[in-house]
Amino acid sequence: MDTQTLKAQILAVLFAAGRPLSLRDLSPLGTEEALTRAIVALEHDLAGGQSGVQLERVAGGWRLVVHPLHLTAVEQVLRPTPPRISKAALEVLALIAYQQPLTRAELEALRGKSVEGVLDGLLERQLVQVVGEKDAVGRPKLFGTTERFLEMFGLESLADLPPVGEGPVLLLRS
């Protein structure tokens, strides 16, 4: 299969998926080498903004996003409202992101307040998940972030988190 056809197929699949896809997800379309070549070429093709979209590498894969040159047009028509996350939820999410895995008691000790309702909301939104149990009395649950967290904040991995105390810690992406 030629690169042009593969690029078109990848673009169609990413558009239809509406979520990041990894090389493994795309593997039915071709070899890892062919897919990588096609993705690099597709990124280059879309970088100028003529198509209105670009590829973004996030959460271990790629997704289609609006090109920055066309954000104003999208906002004028769709008037998107970013998901609302309370200050308390952002605090708990930041603690988990930077220090995971943590138990509820550890979160409460770090924050100095109860996290029960906030943690339940983050679990419901699939931004955090139970990642195990601590080897301690009562086997308390350990919490960590999810792929959804990486997607929402436009991160490829936790290594992409900004250093603590440097600029805005968490920036939402819709």
Order of alpha helices (4+ residues) and beta strands (2+ residues): alpha-alpha-alpha-beta-beta-alpha-alpha-alpha-alpha-beta-beta-alpha
